[in-house]
Amino acid sequence: MESIRELYKIGRGPSSSHTMGPYKAAMSFKAKYPNADSYEAVLFGSLAMTGAGHMTDKVICEALEPKKCEVIFDKTTPTEIHPNTMRLKAYLGGAELGSEIFYSIGGGSVLTDGESKVETPDIYPHNTYAEIAEYCNKHNMRIPDYVEMVEGKEIWNYLSKIWLTMKQSVDLGLCAEGTLGGGLHVTRKARVLFQQRHIDESAQTRENRIVCAYAFAVSEQNAGGGEIVTAPTCGSCGVLPSVLKYMQDQKHFSDEQILRALATGGVIGNIIKKNASISGAECGCQAEIGSACSMAAAALGELFEMGIAQIEYAAEVAMEHHLGLTCDPVDGLVQIPCIERNAVAAMRAINAVSLANFLAPLSKVSFDTVVKTMYETGKHLRSQYKETSTGGLAKYYTR
């Protein structure tokens, strides 16, 4: 598996696969052909179907400035390798200098045509939860200790920056008001959720409200093109920071404890990325929100110092009950139903940890099994439900 630095990335929303990935590809192509006087970008598959709503064309043109770039949305040509496919061409005086095909595989990662799925070197010696659990149990270490052993002590400095950005995205989202752009006229709700106490609010209701407010805050920042952390993607960026910030606020966990939780959540995300997918265009929203929920559940398990088997069960429950979740963003915007899904998944992560605390010894399904199941389920989903905005809620919602 890759470094968890490749999973947790700081960048602009609203989509890791539709904005961060294409921006990275365009910058790479620009560096390869710096003498070009113009460029052409052709978007295929999900990038073509929902690229306008995700601002894909805008970020590509920004990356290639000050040179002009024509962006073409090809919605008919099949995408045989990956649904997030784009082709860039460079021109000088009307003559083509070069062409390259890129695949935006999720989480801001990009492959060029002919590259294998892994774009950066594997540094982890194990690829499944079973292998990691066996190693940790044998050497009497917890998952964060395993991460430090592989990544080195400097990983904590990196995760410290990640945690700071996560908290900032919550704080900025709670302060923001108004309507999100894109034409759906979605009102920002995080501030209202955070400030307006329920008329007869129990402790449980307050927890739900605050966790949801934090999740809305980050997701609304993402939808507005603000800076967030992929966890594991932009579209699912609100789940992990919301539950960790809430627990730190309420139970006064130290930043060091939070960083260890992030390390454990990162390993879970890495396992999914390695053995399945974190791309909504490839496997539906189960690959984004489901993965984020698993990461959050595992992180919480680490925060509460649960056993390795309990952490596995929490992550498994979180993913299992997102299986088959479709990716059907209305108008191709990461707003409806994406923002609410982050809040629901955050609450589900907390519930998964509660179940794991009692029921882990009775578990029948391994985390690795549910990851394999998610990937196969995603492959069987029809294209309408994989970030093309041609089915589901995106088809039937009317303004």
Phi and psi in degrees as a GROMACS rama.xvg file:
@    title "Ramachandran Plot"
@    xaxis  label "Phi"
@    yaxis  label "Psi"
@TYPE xy
-74.7478  172.443  GLU-2
-64.1408  148.073  SER-3
-70.4526  -7.47156  ILE-4
-62.457  -28.32  ARG-5
-78.6976  -11.309  GLU-6
-96.608  -50.4148  LEU-7
-88.2766  107.997  TYR-8
-129.093  138.716  LYS-9
-88.9129  128.035  ILE-10
-168.316  -178.888  GLY-11
-88.5469  144.221  ARG-12
-79.5465  -179.627  GLY-13
-98.2965  -3.70226  PRO-14
-145.867  128.439  SER-15
-66.8396  -35.8099  SER-16
-85.5576  -27.0594  SER-17
-102.316  -17.0183  HIS-18
-121.388  -54.787  THR-19
-63.4125  -45.8508  MET-20
-62.5658  -55.0044  GLY-21
-59.5596  -35.9547  PRO-22
-62.806  -44.1851  TYR-23
-62.5731  -42.5847  LYS-24
-63.8642  -43.0977  ALA-25
-65.2268  -39.5661  ALA-26
-64.9945  -39.9925  MET-27
-64.1069  -41.7987  SER-28
-68.5228  -38.5951  PHE-29
-62.1578  -40.1301  LYS-30
-66.7261  -29.3234  ALA-31
-77.4376  -31.4362  LYS-32
-128.485  66.0335  TYR-33
-69.7876  -19.8832  PRO-34
-87.7564  -2.21681  ASN-35
-63.787  147.742  ALA-36
-103.05  -7.22915  ASP-37
-161.011  161.269  SER-38
-135.502  162.257  TYR-39
-132.793  134.674  GLU-40
-123.4  123.094  ALA-41
-111.354  123.872  VAL-42
-102.428  137.016  LEU-43
-123.709  164.101  PHE-44
59.2102  -133.779  GLY-45
-63.7879  -33.7538  SER-46
-61.4328  -35.5345  LEU-47
-76.3798  -40.7595  ALA-48
-70.2549  -37.8212  MET-49
-124.508  10.764  THR-50
-62.7584  -37.3849  GLY-51
-63.3593  -44.6404  ALA-52
-66.958  -30.3613  GLY-53
-89.4382  0.671998  HIS-54
66.7852  29.4045  MET-55
-62.3203  -45.6091  THR-56
-62.1454  -37.4581  ASP-57
-65.052  -46.7195  LYS-58
-71.0545  -31.4164  VAL-59
-64.9854  -45.8703  ILE-60
-64.4394  -37.1011  CYS-61
-63.8425  -41.1483  GLU-62
-64.4726  -33.1884  ALA-63
-94.211  -0.264164  LEU-64
-59.0292  150.071  GLU-65
-87.3522  4.66548  PRO-66
-72.8502  150.964  LYS-67
-78.6733  147.944  LYS-68
-138.977  126.757  CYS-69
-93.0192  126.071  GLU-70
-107.205  125.197  VAL-71
-115.003  129.304  ILE-72
-97.4706  101.232  PHE-73
-94.1207  100.892  ASP-74
-95.4154  5.61907  LYS-75
-115.44  -32.7072  THR-76
-67.6476  127.983  THR-77
-63.6616  150.138  PRO-78
-110.512  103.302  THR-79
-82.2451  -29.1765  GLU-80
-91.9976  -52.9863  ILE-81
-151.379  142.104  HIS-82
-66.161  -19.0953  PRO-83
-100.717  80.3294  ASN-84
-114.776  138.979  THR-85
-141.901  146.762  MET-86
-120.755  127.759  ARG-87
-110.905  139.635  LEU-88
-127.824  143.152  LYS-89
-113.692  139.665  ALA-90
-129.479  151.56  TYR-91
-139.74  114.895  LEU-92
60.5405  30.8565  GLY-93
88.7313  -12.5519  GLY-94
-94.0447  139.078  ALA-95
-74.8511  126.338  GLU-96
-88.9469  -34.9422  LEU-97
179.962  163.783  GLY-98
-142.598  147.521  SER-99
-151.459  142.646  GLU-100
-104.476  135.503  ILE-101
-123.577  150.975  PHE-102
-123.428  122.377  TYR-103
-92.2491  102.725  SER-104
-92.802  4.55372  ILE-105
110.425  150.924  GLY-106
67.9165  15.7678  GLY-107
84.6628  1.83549  GLY-108
-85.9788  145.849  SER-109
-133.785  140.395  VAL-110
-117.621  146.498  LEU-111
-93.7962  159.232  THR-112
-56.9215  128.276  ASP-113
100.184  -15.9413  GLY-114
-76.8992  153.796  GLU-115
-77.1101  175.674  SER-116
-61.4312  -31.6788  LYS-117
-89.776  115.014  VAL-118
-92.766  -16.5976  GLU-119
-125.269  158.54  THR-120
-62.4469  143.427  PRO-121
-73.3614  132.711  ASP-122
-117.01  -18.4607  ILE-123
-86.6479  136.003  TYR-124
-77.9617  -10.1639  PRO-125
-124.806  152.029  HIS-126
-123.163  -6.21807  ASN-127
-126.307  161.617  THR-128
-66.1628  -37.7615  TYR-129
-59.0771  -43.216  ALA-130
-66.0665  -42.3243  GLU-131
-68.16  -42.6408  ILE-132
-62.0587  -42.3997  ALA-133
-61.3609  -43.9563  GLU-134
-65.0926  -45.7633  TYR-135
-64.6577  -41.9978  CYS-136
-64.5661  -40.4393  ASN-137
-64.4765  -36.4566  LYS-138
-103.837  11.4359  HIS-139
54.3125  50.2041  ASN-140
-131.239  156.479  MET-141
-91.4831  167.841  ARG-142
-59.466  -42.4364  ILE-143
-61.1019  -33.3674  PRO-144
-66.5148  -37.0898  ASP-145
-63.7857  -41.819  TYR-146
-62.0013  -44.8881  VAL-147
-63.2912  -38.8397  GLU-148
-60.2198  -40.4664  MET-149
-81.5688  -45.1372  VAL-150
-90.361  -19.0337  GLU-151
89.9196  163.274  GLY-152
-63.7672  -22.6798  LYS-153
-66.3443  -13.5065  GLU-154
-62.2433  -28.1591  ILE-155
-70.5459  -33.3315  TRP-156
-65.5611  -39.8934  ASN-157
-65.3004  -47.0448  TYR-158
-66.5005  -26.494  LEU-159
-64.606  -40.5643  SER-160
-66.3337  -38.5029  LYS-161
-62.5097  -45.9919  ILE-162
-65.7563  -39.3847  TRP-163
-61.1552  -44.0823  LEU-164
-65.5959  -39.513  THR-165
-59.7844  -46.3317  MET-166
-65.244  -38.682  LYS-167
-64.2636  -37.19  GLN-168
-67.0882  -33.653  SER-169
-65.9128  -50.8111  VAL-170
-61.2623  -43.9481  ASP-171
-65.9985  -39.0027  LEU-172
-66.5789  -33.2468  GLY-173
-72.1481  -24.5385  LEU-174
-87.9576  -22.1236  CYS-175
-76.5013  146.006  ALA-176
-133.704  175.205  GLU-177
101.664  -160.487  GLY-178
-116.528  138.588  THR-179
-73.0248  147.663  LEU-180
-76.8421  172.425  GLY-181
115.952  -15.6779  GLY-182
106.029  -12.0753  GLY-183
-85.1717  -13.3372  LEU-184
57.0944  44.5581  HIS-185
-78.7072  122.932  VAL-186
-80.5909  135.013  THR-187
-63.8325  131.998  ARG-188
-116.671  -9.70092  LYS-189
-58.3257  -46.0352  ALA-190
-61.716  -42.0073  ARG-191
-64.0692  -46.3496  VAL-192
-59.0263  -40.7754  LEU-193
-71.7224  -36.8025  PHE-194
-93.0237  -30.5222  GLN-195
-92.8402  102.821  GLN-196
-70.792  141.52  ARG-197
-63.7236  147.087  HIS-198
-60.2274  -31.1109  ILE-199
-136.127  69.4596  ASP-200
-88.1319  116.995  GLU-201
-82.6471  172.462  SER-202
-62.3629  -39.0328  ALA-203
-67.2585  -41.0326  GLN-204
-64.8171  -39.3678  THR-205
-63.9838  -42.8719  ARG-206
-58.3362  -47.0088  GLU-207
-59.6523  -43.5488  ASN-208
-64.9798  -46.378  ARG-209
-69.4056  -44.0893  ILE-210
-59.0532  -44.1488  VAL-211
-64.8528  -38.6408  CYS-212
-60.9788  -42.578  ALA-213
-65.6596  -41.7998  TYR-214
-65.4244  -42.4752  ALA-215
-61.3707  -41.5532  PHE-216
-58.4891  -49.2554  ALA-217
-67.79  -43.3965  VAL-218
-66.5047  -34.9881  SER-219
-71.2024  -35.9383  GLU-220
-59.8843  -43.6526  GLN-221
-62.4146  -47.6781  ASN-222
-62.0297  -28.4373  ALA-223
-87.7063  6.35879  GLY-224
81.2813  18.7555  GLY-225
-80.6795  177.229  GLY-226
-84.6251  128.827  GLU-227
-142.291  -178.772  ILE-228
-114.551  129.862  VAL-229
-67.4502  125.949  THR-230
-149.415  66.3172  ALA-231
-93.3806  -5.88148  PRO-232
-130.197  173.618  THR-233
-66.7403  -44.6377  CYS-234
-63.729  -20.0627  GLY-235
-117.657  25.3662  SER-236
-74.1291  -12.9103  CYS-237
-87.3705  -15.8296  GLY-238
-69.5524  -58.6443  VAL-239
-63.0555  -50.4371  LEU-240
-63.394  -31.1372  PRO-241
-66.6034  -45.0688  SER-242
-72.9408  -36.2094  VAL-243
-70.706  -41.2475  LEU-244
-66.4062  -40.4129  LYS-245
-61.1937  -46.4859  TYR-246
-66.2699  -36.0089  MET-247
-66.4638  -42.2161  GLN-248
-62.5881  -43.872  ASP-249
-82.9237  -37.5756  GLN-250
-114.582  3.67138  LYS-251
59.4825  40.0579  HIS-252
-66.3427  144.546  PHE-253
-75.4466  162.938  SER-254
-61.5617  -35.6565  ASP-255
-60.9175  -41.8255  GLU-256
-65.1597  -38.9489  GLN-257
-63.4616  -41.3612  ILE-258
-64.0237  -37.7368  LEU-259
-65.3302  -36.9069  ARG-260
-65.3666  -41.1302  ALA-261
-61.603  -37.542  LEU-262
-62.6041  -43.7442  ALA-263
-65.9625  -43.9895  THR-264
-61.1886  -36.2507  GLY-265
-64.6066  -38.2358  GLY-266
-63.3491  -41.6401  VAL-267
-61.6452  -46.1793  ILE-268
-62.3103  -37.9502  GLY-269
-64.2884  -40.9609  ASN-270
-61.8103  -42.1213  ILE-271
-65.4779  -45.2626  ILE-272
-62.4987  -38.1234  LYS-273
-72.778  -43.0371  LYS-274
-102.955  -7.98233  ASN-275
-143.37  -115.028  ALA-276
-162.397  150.479  SER-277
-114.083  17.7363  ILE-278
-100.506  122.573  SER-279
-64.5956  -30.7794  GLY-280
-72.6464  -20.7205  ALA-281
-96.4246  -38.6631  GLU-282
-134.302  14.0997  CYS-283
81.3052  -179.199  GLY-284
-69.7694  -19.2168  CYS-285
-57.0132  -31.2257  GLN-286
-76.1779  -20.8762  ALA-287
-101.273  -66.346  GLU-288
-67.7705  -40.0347  ILE-289
-60.7611  -43.756  GLY-290
-65.3429  -42.7954  SER-291
-62.0133  -39.6561  ALA-292
-65.5258  -41.1769  CYS-293
-62.9912  -43.3164  SER-294
-62.053  -43.212  MET-295
-66.2457  -41.364  ALA-296
-63.5232  -43.9789  ALA-297
-65.2365  -40.5584  ALA-298
-62.0117  -42.8317  ALA-299
-64.9308  -39.2988  LEU-300
-58.5861  -40.8948  GLY-301
-67.3275  -40.7005  GLU-302
-59.2859  -37.3792  LEU-303
-91.7191  10.3877  PHE-304
55.8112  41.3499  GLU-305
-74.3677  161.6  MET-306
-70.9278  164.208  GLY-307
-61.0299  -37.1956  ILE-308
-68.657  -36.668  ALA-309
-67.8701  -40.3535  GLN-310
-62.2517  -41.9939  ILE-311
-60.9983  -44.4964  GLU-312
-64.4706  -40.3426  TYR-313
-60.8253  -45.1019  ALA-314
-66.4485  -37.5155  ALA-315
-67.2071  -46.2633  GLU-316
-59.6426  -43.1885  VAL-317
-60.1863  -41.321  ALA-318
-77.5115  -43.3011  MET-319
-55.4832  -36.6677  GLU-320
-94.0099  17.9004  HIS-321
-116.42  -0.129442  HIS-322
-56.3357  133.103  LEU-323
85.8612  -0.587846  GLY-324
-65.0776  125.242  LEU-325
-84.1338  155.86  THR-326
-108.856  102.126  CYS-327
-136.48  61.5476  ASP-328
-66.4533  127.74  PRO-329
-64.7673  127.929  VAL-330
60.0432  17.9943  ASP-331
71.5607  12.4191  GLY-332
-95.1529  146.332  LEU-333
-87.957  64.2274  VAL-334
-133.355  -62.3425  GLN-335
-113.59  120.199  ILE-336
-97.2055  15.3988  PRO-337
-59.8387  -43.6268  CYS-338
-64.9785  -48.2749  ILE-339
-62.1014  -35.872  GLU-340
-61.409  -34.1918  ARG-341
-62.3404  -41.5803  ASN-342
-67.652  -44.8138  ALA-343
-62.4103  -41.7132  VAL-344
-67.207  -33.8917  ALA-345
-63.3287  -45.3266  ALA-346
-65.0563  -37.4418  MET-347
-66.0343  -34.3239  ARG-348
-62.3544  -42.335  ALA-349
-63.4359  -42.2774  ILE-350
-64.5099  -37.6482  ASN-351
-63.1063  -38.5663  ALA-352
-66.591  -39.5901  VAL-353
-61.7983  -43.2544  SER-354
-63.3263  -43.9261  LEU-355
-62.8243  -32.3388  ALA-356
-59.6197  -32.7512  ASN-357
-101.117  -35.8773  PHE-358
-109.047  -0.850498  LEU-359
-51.9544  -41.0282  ALA-360
-63.9841  -18.2193  PRO-361
-98.6785  5.25148  LEU-362
-63.8983  140.428  SER-363
-111.358  -21.2124  LYS-364
-112.696  127.905  VAL-365
-81.3984  159.622  SER-366
-63.084  -41.6461  PHE-367
-60.6069  -35.8422  ASP-368
-66.8612  -41.9777  THR-369
-71.2484  -30.1975  VAL-370
-65.5378  -45.1495  VAL-371
-60.7422  -40.2849  LYS-372
-64.8286  -42.9135  THR-373
-59.246  -43.1452  MET-374
-64.5186  -44.7612  TYR-375
-65.6166  -40.5621  GLU-376
-60.2125  -44.3792  THR-377
-62.0331  -39.2012  GLY-378
-65.1644  -29.4485  LYS-379
-86.424  -12.8328  HIS-380
-64.5438  140.381  LEU-381
-68.852  153.845  ARG-382
-60.2607  -25.9822  SER-383
-59.2767  -24.0092  GLN-384
-108.311  19.8844  TYR-385
-128.083  67.6804  LYS-386
59.5937  37.1412  GLU-387
-108.621  -11.4169  THR-388
58.7102  33.237  SER-389
-114.209  2.8273  THR-390
-145.639  177.17  GLY-391
62.1773  -141.085  GLY-392
-60.9852  -35.0228  LEU-393
-63.2575  -26.8196  ALA-394
-83.3694  -40.0921  LYS-395
-100.241  -13.7606  TYR-396
-70.3958  133.806  TYR-397
-125.894  141.188  THR-398
